[in-house]
C-alpha cells in the first residue's frame, strides 16, 4: 500500500505540544521531536478496536510485544537478548533518570557528550549530582564525541557514561570502531553505560547501520543499560511505551528498585500501539524513511546555500543541527522565531549558536519554512 506523507494533518487545534507552543502566532513549529505524519494505519485500527471494548483496567506487558521486540533485535541488529533483560517503561526520559539514580551517588559523576539532548543534562544533574561533559567535535562532516580531549579531566569518581546513538543533536550513527572506542573508555574507567538508542530505526543514510552498544561484547552487555522505544520510529511519542534492556541481573535489580513506586506502569493503549507497530509497521516505516530522505536532501541543500548557516549531513534521526555561529547574532533561535520559524534553541543543548530543525513534516511546510529563513537572512545581510 502506498501512503501519502504529503497529506496534511491539522494539529493546530489539538493537544499537540509542538503546535501549541506558538499558538495564535504565525510561526512554523519545527522543534520538538515528533512528526506530523499519521501513524501506521494498522496501529490506528488496533487502538480503535481496543477502545471499542470500553474497559480500561490495569494491564501488563503483553508477551507478544516482548517476542516481537526480541525478534526485531535479532533481525535488525544481530543482537540476541533474553526476555528477562527487558524492563518496561512509560517513556525514555524517565529511563535516563532512573539509570542515573540507580548507579550514581552524590559523590560520583556522570559523563555525557556535549552538546546533548537536554534531558540527559537534567537527569545527570538530578538532586544535585555532578556530571562532566565530553566535547563533541566535527570529523569528516560527522559529529563525534572526543574521548581523548584534554578538556576531559578524569579523577576516578566517574561512574556512568551516557551515550546517544544515533546522536541527538547532529544525527551521527556511530560505527563499530567508534563504539569500540567508547567501550574501551568505559572499561578503562570501570563505567556503567546508559545508551539512548530511541532513534535506531530512523536511518536516513542508506549506508548507516545501527549497532547496539550492548551487542559489542559480553563485557559491553554486562555494563550496559540500553533504552529503546517504538515512539520516534512510528510517531507514538504521546502514548509512551519504552523499554530498558539490562543484561546484568544486579544492575537490573538496582534499576527496578529505583523505579519502584515512582515510575508508573505503561499505559495499556501504549502497549497496543507498540505491539501493532512492531508487528505491522515496517512497510510504513520504509515509506516514511524515503520521504524523510527527500526532506533531508532539500533542507541540507537549501540551508547550506544560506549565508552564515551550515548543517552537516544527517545519518540518523529526522533532526538537523544547524550551525549559525557565523551570523552576527547573539540569539539565532529568537531571530528565526521572529522570522516565523520555530526551531529548538541550541542553548538547552549547551550550544547557544546552534538551532535544531525537525524535518518530520510535510514537504510543503518545510519548503515554506526554508523560504522564510532565506528571506530573513537576506534582510539581515542586506
ZAKOL-159042 format. One record per residue (C-alpha): residue number from 1; residue in one letter; x, y, z. Coordinates in steps of 0.001 Angstrom, whole numbers, plus 500000, padded with zeros to 6 digits. Layout:
N
<num:NUM, residuo:a, u:X, v:Y, w:Z>
...
***
This chain:
382
<num:1, residuo:x, u:500000, v:500000, w:500000>
<num:2, residuo:x, u:501348, v:503400, w:499008>
<num:3, residuo:x, u:500980, v:506003, w:501743>
<num:4, residuo:x, u:500731, v:509748, w:501273>
<num:5, residuo:x, u:503098, v:511534, w:503642>
<num:6, residuo:x, u:502227, v:514814, w:501912>
<num:7, residuo:x, u:498726, v:514572, w:503359>
<num:8, residuo:x, u:498112, v:517449, w:505726>
<num:9, residuo:x, u:497186, v:516536, w:509304>
<num:10, residuo:x, u:495941, v:519650, w:511086>
<num:11, residuo:x, u:497325, v:519527, w:514621>
<num:12, residuo:x, u:496916, v:523230, w:515360>
<num:13, residuo:x, u:493591, v:522740, w:517167>
<num:14, residuo:x, u:494629, v:519591, w:519051>
<num:15, residuo:x, u:496536, v:518977, w:522290>
<num:16, residuo:x, u:499838, v:518908, w:520373>
<num:17, residuo:x, u:502730, v:520360, w:522380>
<num:18, residuo:x, u:504530, v:521030, w:519130>
<num:19, residuo:x, u:501745, v:523088, w:517587>
<num:20, residuo:x, u:500561, v:524824, w:520750>
<num:21, residuo:x, u:503920, v:526384, w:521581>
<num:22, residuo:x, u:503328, v:529125, w:519029>
<num:23, residuo:x, u:499547, v:529120, w:519214>
<num:24, residuo:x, u:497959, v:532146, w:517538>
<num:25, residuo:x, u:501340, v:533144, w:516099>
<num:26, residuo:x, u:502467, v:532879, w:512507>
<num:27, residuo:x, u:505353, v:530566, w:513407>
<num:28, residuo:x, u:506004, v:527199, w:511746>
<num:29, residuo:x, u:506856, v:524722, w:514537>
<num:30, residuo:x, u:509879, v:522614, w:513608>
<num:31, residuo:x, u:511112, v:521851, w:517088>
<num:32, residuo:x, u:510098, v:519014, w:519464>
<num:33, residuo:x, u:510829, v:515507, w:518128>
<num:34, residuo:x, u:507528, v:514165, w:516960>
<num:35, residuo:x, u:506386, v:514149, w:513352>
<num:36, residuo:x, u:503279, v:515456, w:511628>
<num:37, residuo:x, u:502633, v:512099, w:509938>
<num:38, residuo:x, u:499679, v:509877, w:510804>
<num:39, residuo:x, u:500908, v:506673, w:512466>
<num:40, residuo:x, u:500653, v:503343, w:510606>
<num:41, residuo:x, u:497011, v:502553, w:509773>
<num:42, residuo:x, u:497322, v:499142, w:511452>
<num:43, residuo:x, u:498240, v:500892, w:514705>
<num:44, residuo:x, u:495212, v:503169, w:514461>
<num:45, residuo:x, u:492946, v:500190, w:513736>
<num:46, residuo:x, u:494230, v:498206, w:516721>
<num:47, residuo:x, u:493759, v:501205, w:519007>
<num:48, residuo:x, u:490215, v:501736, w:517754>
<num:49, residuo:x, u:489394, v:498091, w:518403>
<num:50, residuo:x, u:490835, v:498240, w:521931>
<num:51, residuo:x, u:488957, v:501452, w:522733>
<num:52, residuo:x, u:485718, v:499890, w:521481>
<num:53, residuo:x, u:485980, v:497287, w:524251>
<num:54, residuo:x, u:485221, v:500097, w:526676>
<num:55, residuo:x, u:487121, v:498739, w:529703>
<num:56, residuo:x, u:490467, v:500258, w:530679>
<num:57, residuo:x, u:491644, v:498469, w:533795>
<num:58, residuo:x, u:495181, v:497659, w:534824>
<num:59, residuo:x, u:497298, v:495880, w:532228>
<num:60, residuo:x, u:500622, v:494086, w:531941>
<num:61, residuo:x, u:503338, v:493907, w:529319>
<num:62, residuo:x, u:501972, v:491705, w:526504>
<num:63, residuo:x, u:504193, v:488646, w:525937>
<num:64, residuo:x, u:503636, v:489181, w:522222>
<num:65, residuo:x, u:505301, v:492596, w:522426>
<num:66, residuo:x, u:508360, v:491111, w:524120>
<num:67, residuo:x, u:508563, v:488367, w:521493>
<num:68, residuo:x, u:508270, v:490882, w:518664>
<num:69, residuo:x, u:510968, v:493097, w:520137>
<num:70, residuo:x, u:513373, v:490187, w:520643>
<num:71, residuo:x, u:512768, v:489030, w:517075>
<num:72, residuo:x, u:513325, v:492578, w:515815>
<num:73, residuo:x, u:516583, v:492944, w:517751>
<num:74, residuo:x, u:517898, v:489711, w:516265>
<num:75, residuo:x, u:516830, v:490514, w:512713>
<num:76, residuo:x, u:517762, v:494206, w:512558>
<num:77, residuo:x, u:520765, v:494464, w:514874>
<num:78, residuo:x, u:522028, v:490867, w:515213>
<num:79, residuo:x, u:521546, v:491319, w:518952>
<num:80, residuo:x, u:520314, v:488274, w:520860>
<num:81, residuo:x, u:518507, v:489345, w:524010>
<num:82, residuo:x, u:516537, v:487445, w:526650>
<num:83, residuo:x, u:513024, v:488330, w:527864>
<num:84, residuo:x, u:514135, v:488765, w:531471>
<num:85, residuo:x, u:516530, v:491533, w:530457>
<num:86, residuo:x, u:513648, v:493829, w:529457>
<num:87, residuo:x, u:512143, v:496398, w:531851>
<num:88, residuo:x, u:509038, v:498191, w:530561>
<num:89, residuo:x, u:508948, v:501972, w:530961>
<num:90, residuo:x, u:506372, v:504700, w:530220>
<num:91, residuo:x, u:508978, v:506783, w:528440>
<num:92, residuo:x, u:512651, v:507011, w:527644>
<num:93, residuo:x, u:513371, v:510172, w:529652>
<num:94, residuo:x, u:512333, v:508501, w:532895>
<num:95, residuo:x, u:514729, v:505706, w:531926>
<num:96, residuo:x, u:517592, v:508210, w:531798>
<num:97, residuo:x, u:516680, v:509476, w:535245>
<num:98, residuo:x, u:516327, v:506005, w:536751>
<num:99, residuo:x, u:519676, v:504976, w:535246>
<num:100, residuo:x, u:521409, v:507947, w:536886>
<num:101, residuo:x, u:519755, v:507461, w:540274>
<num:102, residuo:x, u:520397, v:503713, w:540269>
<num:103, residuo:x, u:524118, v:503997, w:539532>
<num:104, residuo:x, u:525466, v:507401, w:540615>
<num:105, residuo:x, u:525573, v:508611, w:544216>
<num:106, residuo:x, u:526168, v:512205, w:545271>
<num:107, residuo:x, u:529929, v:511649, w:545471>
<num:108, residuo:x, u:530178, v:510269, w:541938>
<num:109, residuo:x, u:529943, v:511731, w:538450>
<num:110, residuo:x, u:528197, v:511041, w:535154>
<num:111, residuo:x, u:529832, v:511669, w:531783>
<num:112, residuo:x, u:527871, v:512812, w:528736>
<num:113, residuo:x, u:528641, v:514255, w:525306>
<num:114, residuo:x, u:528159, v:517975, w:524835>
<num:115, residuo:x, u:526050, v:519289, w:523207>
<num:116, residuo:x, u:523370, v:516739, w:524048>
<num:117, residuo:x, u:519601, v:516247, w:524233>
<num:118, residuo:x, u:518613, v:518376, w:527293>
<num:119, residuo:x, u:517022, v:515552, w:529389>
<num:120, residuo:x, u:520493, v:513979, w:529590>
<num:121, residuo:x, u:521744, v:517087, w:531362>
<num:122, residuo:x, u:518689, v:517268, w:533617>
<num:123, residuo:x, u:518983, v:513594, w:534577>
<num:124, residuo:x, u:522739, v:513768, w:535191>
<num:125, residuo:x, u:522265, v:516781, w:537462>
<num:126, residuo:x, u:519253, v:515403, w:539343>
<num:127, residuo:x, u:519181, v:516020, w:543104>
<num:128, residuo:x, u:522471, v:517914, w:542970>
<num:129, residuo:x, u:524511, v:515190, w:541269>
<num:130, residuo:x, u:527650, v:516007, w:539334>
<num:131, residuo:x, u:528431, v:515472, w:535668>
<num:132, residuo:x, u:531210, v:516195, w:533205>
<num:133, residuo:x, u:530956, v:516959, w:529502>
<num:134, residuo:x, u:532757, v:515064, w:526755>
<num:135, residuo:x, u:533373, v:517536, w:523910>
<num:136, residuo:x, u:531844, v:516672, w:520546>
<num:137, residuo:x, u:533877, v:517641, w:517503>
<num:138, residuo:x, u:533440, v:517524, w:513736>
<num:139, residuo:x, u:535339, v:514720, w:511992>
<num:140, residuo:x, u:534830, v:514165, w:508259>
<num:141, residuo:x, u:531489, v:516004, w:508314>
<num:142, residuo:x, u:530213, v:513989, w:511290>
<num:143, residuo:x, u:529740, v:514952, w:514920>
<num:144, residuo:x, u:531639, v:512547, w:517216>
<num:145, residuo:x, u:532436, v:512550, w:520931>
<num:146, residuo:x, u:536134, v:513166, w:521614>
<num:147, residuo:x, u:537137, v:510784, w:524387>
<num:148, residuo:x, u:540783, v:511855, w:524108>
<num:149, residuo:x, u:540053, v:515554, w:524598>
<num:150, residuo:x, u:542413, v:517300, w:527054>
<num:151, residuo:x, u:539314, v:519083, w:528368>
<num:152, residuo:x, u:538096, v:515794, w:529833>
<num:153, residuo:x, u:539821, v:515525, w:533180>
<num:154, residuo:x, u:539079, v:512243, w:534975>
<num:155, residuo:x, u:539523, v:511940, w:538741>
<num:156, residuo:x, u:538297, v:508419, w:539491>
<num:157, residuo:x, u:534875, v:509487, w:540722>
<num:158, residuo:x, u:533174, v:508840, w:537394>
<num:159, residuo:x, u:530551, v:506087, w:537433>
<num:160, residuo:x, u:528168, v:506416, w:534457>
<num:161, residuo:x, u:528765, v:507086, w:530757>
<num:162, residuo:x, u:525644, v:508347, w:528995>
<num:163, residuo:x, u:525597, v:507803, w:525229>
<num:164, residuo:x, u:523151, v:508768, w:522488>
<num:165, residuo:x, u:523188, v:506749, w:519256>
<num:166, residuo:x, u:522002, v:507951, w:516794>
<num:167, residuo:x, u:523293, v:511185, w:518234>
<num:168, residuo:x, u:520772, v:513863, w:519172>
<num:169, residuo:x, u:521578, v:516530, w:518075>
<num:170, residuo:x, u:523679, v:516009, w:514979>
<num:171, residuo:x, u:522348, v:512739, w:513623>
<num:172, residuo:x, u:525589, v:510725, w:513749>
<num:173, residuo:x, u:525175, v:506949, w:513630>
<num:174, residuo:x, u:528232, v:505557, w:515390>
<num:175, residuo:x, u:530320, v:502997, w:513525>
<num:176, residuo:x, u:531659, v:499837, w:515125>
<num:177, residuo:x, u:535178, v:501198, w:515615>
<num:178, residuo:x, u:533771, v:504309, w:517300>
<num:179, residuo:x, u:531594, v:502198, w:519580>
<num:180, residuo:x, u:534602, v:500027, w:520436>
<num:181, residuo:x, u:536463, v:503183, w:521436>
<num:182, residuo:x, u:533558, v:504051, w:523737>
<num:183, residuo:x, u:533654, v:500551, w:525207>
<num:184, residuo:x, u:537427, v:500751, w:525778>
<num:185, residuo:x, u:536921, v:504061, w:527580>
<num:186, residuo:x, u:534198, v:502525, w:529772>
<num:187, residuo:x, u:536433, v:499553, w:530563>
<num:188, residuo:x, u:539412, v:501758, w:531370>
<num:189, residuo:x, u:537397, v:503763, w:533900>
<num:190, residuo:x, u:535039, v:500950, w:535027>
<num:191, residuo:x, u:531871, v:502750, w:533950>
<num:192, residuo:x, u:528272, v:501670, w:533586>
<num:193, residuo:x, u:526992, v:502736, w:530154>
<num:194, residuo:x, u:523476, v:504037, w:529553>
<num:195, residuo:x, u:522839, v:504146, w:525814>
<num:196, residuo:x, u:519834, v:506029, w:524431>
<num:197, residuo:x, u:519033, v:504323, w:521120>
<num:198, residuo:x, u:515493, v:505613, w:520599>
<num:199, residuo:x, u:516182, v:506774, w:517014>
<num:200, residuo:x, u:517803, v:503479, w:515982>
<num:201, residuo:x, u:515319, v:502708, w:513192>
<num:202, residuo:x, u:515415, v:506198, w:511673>
<num:203, residuo:x, u:518486, v:505817, w:509467>
<num:204, residuo:x, u:518490, v:508375, w:506660>
<num:205, residuo:x, u:521870, v:507358, w:505288>
<num:206, residuo:x, u:521271, v:504049, w:503462>
<num:207, residuo:x, u:524856, v:503036, w:504280>
<num:208, residuo:x, u:524437, v:503572, w:508022>
<num:209, residuo:x, u:523879, v:500589, w:510292>
<num:210, residuo:x, u:522698, v:500749, w:513878>
<num:211, residuo:x, u:524820, v:498696, w:516250>
<num:212, residuo:x, u:523541, v:498484, w:519848>
<num:213, residuo:x, u:526319, v:499229, w:522332>
<num:214, residuo:x, u:525366, v:496169, w:524366>
<num:215, residuo:x, u:525866, v:493895, w:521334>
<num:216, residuo:x, u:529602, v:494675, w:521066>
<num:217, residuo:x, u:530712, v:492023, w:523559>
<num:218, residuo:x, u:529734, v:490250, w:526747>
<num:219, residuo:x, u:531589, v:492923, w:528726>
<num:220, residuo:x, u:529612, v:495655, w:526962>
<num:221, residuo:x, u:526366, v:493826, w:527725>
<num:222, residuo:x, u:527164, v:493396, w:531407>
<num:223, residuo:x, u:527908, v:497090, w:531964>
<num:224, residuo:x, u:525003, v:498447, w:529874>
<num:225, residuo:x, u:521524, v:499895, w:530154>
<num:226, residuo:x, u:520051, v:500267, w:526661>
<num:227, residuo:x, u:516962, v:502428, w:526153>
<num:228, residuo:x, u:514728, v:501811, w:523130>
<num:229, residuo:x, u:511178, v:502555, w:522048>
<num:230, residuo:x, u:508896, v:502471, w:519009>
<num:231, residuo:x, u:507785, v:506020, w:519801>
<num:232, residuo:x, u:510010, v:508009, w:517417>
<num:233, residuo:x, u:510014, v:505330, w:514732>
<num:234, residuo:x, u:506227, v:505165, w:514383>
<num:235, residuo:x, u:505228, v:508582, w:515814>
<num:236, residuo:x, u:503797, v:507213, w:519081>
<num:237, residuo:x, u:505610, v:509531, w:521492>
<num:238, residuo:x, u:502453, v:510751, w:523212>
<num:239, residuo:x, u:501431, v:507209, w:524148>
<num:240, residuo:x, u:504637, v:506350, w:525973>
<num:241, residuo:x, u:505916, v:502769, w:525682>
<num:242, residuo:x, u:509650, v:502265, w:526078>
<num:243, residuo:x, u:511974, v:499656, w:527461>
<num:244, residuo:x, u:515311, v:499305, w:529187>
<num:245, residuo:x, u:517363, v:496272, w:528214>
<num:246, residuo:x, u:519693, v:495346, w:531097>
<num:247, residuo:x, u:521536, v:492005, w:530816>
<num:248, residuo:x, u:523346, v:492320, w:534172>
<num:249, residuo:x, u:520993, v:490929, w:536860>
<num:250, residuo:x, u:522370, v:493082, w:539688>
<num:251, residuo:x, u:522256, v:496256, w:537613>
<num:252, residuo:x, u:518711, v:495386, w:536535>
<num:253, residuo:x, u:517662, v:494828, w:540159>
<num:254, residuo:x, u:519004, v:498254, w:541158>
<num:255, residuo:x, u:517248, v:499851, w:538204>
<num:256, residuo:x, u:513910, v:498223, w:539077>
<num:257, residuo:x, u:514221, v:499070, w:542777>
<num:258, residuo:x, u:514952, v:502715, w:541937>
<num:259, residuo:x, u:511914, v:502915, w:539663>
<num:260, residuo:x, u:509548, v:501146, w:542061>
<num:261, residuo:x, u:506771, v:503358, w:543395>
<num:262, residuo:x, u:507952, v:506354, w:541359>
<num:263, residuo:x, u:507780, v:505334, w:537711>
<num:264, residuo:x, u:504193, v:504463, w:536685>
<num:265, residuo:x, u:503148, v:501456, w:534649>
<num:266, residuo:x, u:502950, v:501727, w:530890>
<num:267, residuo:x, u:499607, v:502898, w:529523>
<num:268, residuo:x, u:497556, v:499967, w:528212>
<num:269, residuo:x, u:496887, v:501745, w:524908>
<num:270, residuo:x, u:500617, v:502329, w:524509>
<num:271, residuo:x, u:501134, v:498577, w:524696>
<num:272, residuo:x, u:498508, v:498050, w:521987>
<num:273, residuo:x, u:500140, v:500642, w:519739>
<num:274, residuo:x, u:503670, v:499357, w:520288>
<num:275, residuo:x, u:502667, v:495766, w:519564>
<num:276, residuo:x, u:500811, v:496719, w:516388>
<num:277, residuo:x, u:503696, v:498920, w:515221>
<num:278, residuo:x, u:506310, v:496202, w:515639>
<num:279, residuo:x, u:504018, v:493615, w:514061>
<num:280, residuo:x, u:502696, v:495574, w:511081>
<num:281, residuo:x, u:504558, v:498881, w:510784>
<num:282, residuo:x, u:507725, v:498171, w:508835>
<num:283, residuo:x, u:506245, v:498819, w:505381>
<num:284, residuo:x, u:505007, v:502190, w:506670>
<num:285, residuo:x, u:508458, v:502830, w:508157>
<num:286, residuo:x, u:510230, v:502255, w:504845>
<num:287, residuo:x, u:507958, v:504750, w:503102>
<num:288, residuo:x, u:508440, v:507256, w:505917>
<num:289, residuo:x, u:512213, v:506911, w:505600>
<num:290, residuo:x, u:512035, v:507548, w:501861>
<num:291, residuo:x, u:510020, v:510690, w:502496>
<num:292, residuo:x, u:512346, v:511886, w:505270>
<num:293, residuo:x, u:515349, v:511373, w:502997>
<num:294, residuo:x, u:513708, v:513695, w:500484>
<num:295, residuo:x, u:513163, v:516285, w:503212>
<num:296, residuo:x, u:516750, v:515907, w:504350>
<num:297, residuo:x, u:518142, v:516412, w:500844>
<num:298, residuo:x, u:516011, v:519506, w:500339>
<num:299, residuo:x, u:516879, v:521036, w:503714>
<num:300, residuo:x, u:520596, v:520219, w:503551>
<num:301, residuo:x, u:520985, v:521739, w:500091>
<num:302, residuo:x, u:518985, v:524880, w:500840>
<num:303, residuo:x, u:520344, v:525559, w:504327>
<num:304, residuo:x, u:523972, v:525155, w:503281>
<num:305, residuo:x, u:523347, v:527656, w:500492>
<num:306, residuo:x, u:522172, v:530264, w:503007>
<num:307, residuo:x, u:524840, v:532764, w:504097>
<num:308, residuo:x, u:526068, v:532154, w:507637>
<num:309, residuo:x, u:524426, v:528734, w:508103>
<num:310, residuo:x, u:525840, v:525212, w:507965>
<num:311, residuo:x, u:524232, v:521824, w:508551>
<num:312, residuo:x, u:526164, v:518551, w:508299>
<num:313, residuo:x, u:524565, v:515516, w:506626>
<num:314, residuo:x, u:522153, v:513614, w:508875>
<num:315, residuo:x, u:522903, v:509891, w:509134>
<num:316, residuo:x, u:520093, v:509093, w:511555>
<num:317, residuo:x, u:517098, v:510778, w:513247>
<num:318, residuo:x, u:514940, v:513352, w:511459>
<num:319, residuo:x, u:516693, v:516169, w:513328>
<num:320, residuo:x, u:519194, v:518567, w:511765>
<num:321, residuo:x, u:521778, v:520540, w:513747>
<num:322, residuo:x, u:522247, v:523982, w:512203>
<num:323, residuo:x, u:525402, v:525953, w:512983>
<num:324, residuo:x, u:524504, v:529654, w:512985>
<num:325, residuo:x, u:527683, v:530856, w:514695>
<num:326, residuo:x, u:528806, v:532764, w:511577>
<num:327, residuo:x, u:525767, v:535030, w:511802>
<num:328, residuo:x, u:526094, v:538383, w:513613>
<num:329, residuo:x, u:523524, v:537245, w:516183>
<num:330, residuo:x, u:523600, v:536508, w:519900>
<num:331, residuo:x, u:520382, v:534505, w:519707>
<num:332, residuo:x, u:519755, v:532774, w:516359>
<num:333, residuo:x, u:516762, v:530936, w:517815>
<num:334, residuo:x, u:514952, v:534216, w:518530>
<num:335, residuo:x, u:515934, v:535607, w:515128>
<num:336, residuo:x, u:514249, v:532712, w:513329>
<num:337, residuo:x, u:511175, v:532786, w:515567>
<num:338, residuo:x, u:510763, v:536448, w:514658>
<num:339, residuo:x, u:511027, v:535318, w:511015>
<num:340, residuo:x, u:508221, v:532801, w:511564>
<num:341, residuo:x, u:510202, v:529571, w:512019>
<num:342, residuo:x, u:510253, v:527854, w:515405>
<num:343, residuo:x, u:513348, v:525668, w:515875>
<num:344, residuo:x, u:514655, v:524203, w:519115>
<num:345, residuo:x, u:517185, v:526552, w:520676>
<num:346, residuo:x, u:520672, v:525122, w:520987>
<num:347, residuo:x, u:521025, v:526829, w:524358>
<num:348, residuo:x, u:519433, v:523953, w:526269>
<num:349, residuo:x, u:521795, v:521536, w:524490>
<num:350, residuo:x, u:524826, v:523575, w:525541>
<num:351, residuo:x, u:525351, v:525303, w:522161>
<num:352, residuo:x, u:523528, v:528678, w:522006>
<num:353, residuo:x, u:524780, v:529498, w:518486>
<num:354, residuo:x, u:523040, v:526416, w:517051>
<num:355, residuo:x, u:519413, v:525552, w:516393>
<num:356, residuo:x, u:517839, v:522136, w:515830>
<num:357, residuo:x, u:515388, v:521590, w:512988>
<num:358, residuo:x, u:512763, v:518831, w:512902>
<num:359, residuo:x, u:512334, v:517527, w:509346>
<num:360, residuo:x, u:509388, v:515281, w:510225>
<num:361, residuo:x, u:506764, v:517365, w:508473>
<num:362, residuo:x, u:505005, v:517690, w:505145>
<num:363, residuo:x, u:507400, v:518890, w:502459>
<num:364, residuo:x, u:505263, v:521886, w:501583>
<num:365, residuo:x, u:505554, v:523102, w:505178>
<num:366, residuo:x, u:509324, v:522578, w:505150>
<num:367, residuo:x, u:509566, v:524489, w:501871>
<num:368, residuo:x, u:507593, v:527363, w:503393>
<num:369, residuo:x, u:509934, v:527457, w:506396>
<num:370, residuo:x, u:513025, v:527455, w:504172>
<num:371, residuo:x, u:511680, v:530399, w:502185>
<num:372, residuo:x, u:511099, v:532329, w:505405>
<num:373, residuo:x, u:514677, v:531593, w:506501>
<num:374, residuo:x, u:516070, v:532774, w:503165>
<num:375, residuo:x, u:514061, v:535980, w:503274>
<num:376, residuo:x, u:515084, v:536752, w:506850>
<num:377, residuo:x, u:518760, v:536158, w:506113>
<num:378, residuo:x, u:518564, v:538327, w:503005>
<num:379, residuo:x, u:517291, v:541170, w:505168>
<num:380, residuo:x, u:519988, v:540519, w:507792>
<num:381, residuo:x, u:522784, v:540508, w:505234>
<num:382, residuo:x, u:521314, v:543269, w:503112>
***
